[in-house]
Amino acid sequence: MCWKGAVAFRFCAGAKYPEGLQLRGGIVSLDGQERISKVVSGPVQEAAALGEALAELVLQAGGDRILKEIKTQMNG
């Protein structure tokens, strides 16, 4: 698993082989009180589609609200 920092939030992602690809991703609120984490898996050949599906799952699980809160806080 790897952690990559951004200005106001963290995004986590990981990958496993050889059976296929497993992606884990999520978002954490600025205060660290909320964390959303999701996992998708499938063939390596569908990596881009899996990434998009993972992003959509995170957003649908409340990531969209967390992103809006981050933008609001960053813009004052």
C-alpha positions in Angstrom: 0.0 0.0 0.0 1.2 3.5 -0.7 0.2 6.9 0.6 0.4 10.0 -1.4 -0.1 13.4 0.1 -1.9 16.2 -1.5 -2.4 19.8 -0.3 -5.4 18.9 1.9 -6.2 15.2 1.7 -4.7 11.8 1.3 -5.4 9.3 -1.4 -4.4 5.7 -0.8 -3.9 3.1 -3.5 -2.4 -0.3 -3.8 -2.1 -3.1 -6.3 -1.6 -6.8 -6.2 -0.6 -9.2 -9.0 -0.4 -12.0 -10.6 -4.1 -13.2 -10.4 -5.2 -9.8 -11.7 -5.3 -6.3 -10.3 -6.7 -5.2 -7.0 -6.9 -1.5 -6.4 -7.7 0.0 -3.0 -8.4 3.7 -2.7 -10.0 6.2 -0.5 -10.2 9.7 0.9 -9.8 11.2 4.4 -11.4 14.4 5.6 -9.2 17.3 6.6 -9.7 16.7 10.3 -9.1 13.0 10.0 -12.5 12.1 11.4 -13.9 10.5 8.2 -12.3 7.9 6.1 -13.7 6.2 3.1 -11.9 3.2 1.6 -13.0 0.9 -1.2 -11.5 -2.0 -3.2 -12.0 -3.2 -6.8 -10.4 -6.0 -8.6 -10.2 -7.4 -12.2 -8.0 -8.2 -15.1 -4.8 -6.1 -15.6 -6.1 -5.3 -19.1 -9.0 -3.3 -17.5 -6.8 -1.2 -15.2 -8.1 2.2 -16.4 -11.8 1.1 -16.1 -11.0 -0.4 -12.6 -9.5 3.0 -11.6 -12.6 4.8 -12.8 -14.9 2.4 -11.0 -12.9 2.8 -7.8 -13.1 6.5 -7.9 -16.9 6.3 -8.5 -17.4 4.0 -5.6 -15.5 6.4 -3.3 -17.4 9.4 -4.5 -20.8 7.6 -4.1 -19.9 6.5 -0.6 -19.5 10.1 0.5 -16.2 11.1 -1.0 -18.0 13.7 -3.1 -19.2 15.4 0.1 -15.7 15.3 1.7 -14.2 16.8 -1.5 -16.8 19.6 -1.4 -15.9 20.3 2.2 -12.2 20.3 1.4 -12.7 22.8 -1.5 -14.9 25.0 0.8 -12.3 25.1 3.5 -9.4 25.7 1.1 -11.2 28.6 -0.6 -12.1 30.2 2.6 
